[in-house]
């Protein structure tokens, strides 16, 4: 059986290997700007101790440099669809990049901790708009064709940020002042803005057409709800774990607000801040679930890996970051093949194989000791990176199969939020597990035993994604468009 959104006959089959040069120009343009946002998010995470010393502030205050940015991102993400409909994708991208650039410059000039936190919030507002817009603009340009190859480029920032960001941050702190962590964003923003002005199509809405109305109730429910969930998960540390008030209160409040938005959005036939009716599409629903688990696997394990190298092996932040490079190399090596095979055999098979590889390559870390060979661990990281690269491409591309042009923006928001919440859940759960298994241990051997248990849980959650991959679309059947209409893709289900 197959489903298709095709209207009218097509004269010939489209070449499944060909990507329109205009799509590549759009993708490269967007990725250049997106790299600034993704790297900035992870670079700052390794500098909190330096910031606390230089700005003479307690670590509990400096922590808001990261937390404030993260919350600003998640308050803003749900607004991206409405803002694009109101301003047009090109103008919104350039404006968001400009806000992020302004926040970066101000952060580099910050004179105290309070100022830095405020300026990071400015950065977060710009970054929050850019995150879902990255996929939206490229997928709209691709018009349903060669989704796998296109996604292999879109997901480069997502894969490389958590892996190479800490390395870049460690190098900057080793060679220069912390302010360069924000100044390094300037060339990405300037070049990205120039490319956007030249390469992105002018898609501003007609001045005499209907103006998109903001779903105010949706904003008041969804944006703070998602932010509260992320904040609550970020506080899951210490002996209380998930039972402490500082975790339970924001989590329960966040669930209540998101639940309220769900009820509100499903009662509306149109105009909701985010179209949750997209979950009726099996591809979008299953892809979002897999991206949640993929975020768990990526971000959760990326918290464990540097901690293992630092606490058990005695590496500093830079040394731990350098040891993680093979995983980034693996992710890069996987992208071309994963994209090509997603287009040839469908995301279902690629995703199932990719999650299986990630789970298998994480198993060696469940047996680590203080003396485990670094060569063995780096080889496992290389293979793990290959699996992660493919595991992000297949479900991300599958989320857009069968959607109309106007639905792509909502799908981008849904998948982005699912992946980020999955990452936050992964970090929170593994932190609590690690704290309970490590306890008061101080010797490398006892610490390694605690990490073994945490890595086993990471394997379990990754393996749980494999059967869910069967819900993704099967082999695609590309069809050539007629009269320059948008391409359609028939998919085996």
Order of alpha helices (4+ residues) and beta strands (2+ residues): beta-alpha-alpha-alpha-alpha-alpha-alpha-alpha-alpha-alpha-alpha-alpha-alpha-alpha-alpha-alpha-alpha-alpha-alpha-alpha-alpha-beta-beta
